[in-house]
């Protein structure tokens, strides 16, 4: 029987997959992580994919960082206003 921690991680993983599913969202998150934490966007994208594919278990710090990044209201594509028309 899964432990409480496993259930919480499974729920986190399901929610994170949903949040990163829209086109470009994972790349956007990787770019922001590279600007904040160093490294290349490609490295962060590979790491995020490995976490989402359950090939890598994130540390508690990584999990928290990803959560904070995805929770930022101004960082969500749904919250970005359409640019004004050029003409």
LUMPA-536782 format. One line per field, with one value per residue (C-alpha): y, z, x; residue in three letters. Coordinates in nm, 2 decimals. Each point is the difference from the previous one (the first is absolute). Layout:
BEGIN
north = (Y,...)
up = (Z,...)
east = (X,...)
rest = (ALA,...)
This chain:
BEGIN
north = (0.00,0.34,0.23,0.34,0.16,-0.22,0.11,0.37,-0.03,-0.18,0.28,0.26,-0.18,-0.02,0.37,0.11,-0.20,0.17,0.35,-0.07,-0.17,0.31,0.06,0.20,-0.01,-0.24,0.20,0.32,-0.16,-0.12,0.35,0.16,-0.27,0.06,0.37,-0.05,-0.30,0.00,-0.27,-0.01,-0.01,-0.33,-0.15,0.10,-0.12,-0.34,-0.01,0.10,-0.27,-0.26,0.09,0.00,-0.34,-0.13,-0.08,0.25,0.07,0.37,0.11,0.19,0.32,-0.07,-0.09,0.32,0.21,-0.15,0.05,0.36,0.06,-0.15,0.18,0.35,0.16,0.23,-0.30,-0.19,0.03,0.03,0.31,0.18,0.26,0.01,0.26,0.31,0.01,0.16,0.22)
up = (0.00,-0.09,0.28,0.05,-0.15,-0.31,-0.05,0.05,-0.26,-0.24,0.03,-0.04,-0.31,-0.15,0.07,-0.13,-0.32,-0.06,0.06,-0.23,-0.27,-0.21,-0.29,0.10,0.37,0.09,-0.21,0.17,0.34,-0.10,-0.12,0.33,0.20,-0.20,0.07,0.37,0.07,-0.27,-0.26,-0.34,-0.09,-0.18,0.32,0.21,-0.27,0.00,0.37,0.01,-0.26,0.20,0.31,-0.19,-0.16,0.35,-0.10,0.27,0.34,0.08,0.33,0.24,-0.10,-0.37,0.06,0.19,-0.26,-0.28,0.21,0.07,-0.37,-0.12,0.28,-0.11,-0.14,-0.24,-0.14,-0.13,-0.38,0.09,0.20,-0.27,-0.17,-0.37,-0.15,-0.13,-0.38,-0.20,-0.20)
east = (0.00,0.14,0.11,-0.15,0.32,-0.03,-0.37,0.10,0.28,-0.23,-0.25,0.27,0.13,-0.35,-0.06,0.34,-0.04,-0.33,0.15,0.30,-0.21,-0.09,0.23,0.31,-0.07,0.28,0.25,-0.12,0.05,0.35,0.09,-0.11,0.18,0.32,-0.02,-0.05,0.22,0.26,0.05,-0.15,-0.37,0.07,0.15,-0.30,-0.25,0.17,-0.01,-0.37,-0.08,0.18,-0.20,-0.33,0.09,0.09,0.36,0.12,-0.14,0.04,0.14,-0.23,0.18,-0.06,-0.36,-0.06,0.17,-0.21,-0.32,0.08,0.08,-0.33,-0.20,0.11,-0.32,0.19,0.20,-0.30,-0.07,-0.37,0.07,0.21,-0.21,-0.02,0.23,-0.17,-0.06,0.28,-0.24)
rest = (UNK,UNK,UNK,UNK,UNK,UNK,UNK,UNK,UNK,UNK,UNK,UNK,UNK,UNK,UNK,UNK,UNK,UNK,UNK,UNK,UNK,UNK,UNK,UNK,UNK,UNK,UNK,UNK,UNK,UNK,UNK,UNK,UNK,UNK,UNK,UNK,UNK,UNK,UNK,UNK,UNK,UNK,UNK,UNK,UNK,UNK,UNK,UNK,UNK,UNK,UNK,UNK,UNK,UNK,UNK,UNK,UNK,UNK,UNK,UNK,UNK,UNK,UNK,UNK,UNK,UNK,UNK,UNK,UNK,UNK,UNK,UNK,UNK,UNK,UNK,UNK,UNK,UNK,UNK,UNK,UNK,UNK,UNK,UNK,UNK,UNK,UNK)
